[in-house]
Amino acid sequence: MKINQKGNLVIIIVVLVLAIGVLVGALFFRTFRGETAQQNQQVAAADPQVKQLNTQNSSDEVAAIDKDVNATNLDDLDRELPAEEKEIGGI
């Protein structure tokens, strides 16, 4: 009878450790994702190109779309590319 009680205790301890691990992982993931989303919003809010893109016409007329395409500045599309390549190294 004592062996069965010890087995049950081991199972309870394993379940508790797994539950605590899941909770800690969820908390870490939630905190990490929250900071990343907040940083992305700050960068997007500071970028003038993003502000300009958010003010484009919502019409589906060809003339409106053509006007938006012509007004879109893609000259600096890859300006951060050298810094990103340097950051990731030779992956």
PyMOL commands that set and color helices and strands:
alter all, ss='L'
color gray80, all
select helices_A, chain A and resi 2-46+48-54+62-71+81-88
alter helices_A, ss='H'
color red, helices_A
deselect
rebuild
show_as cartoon
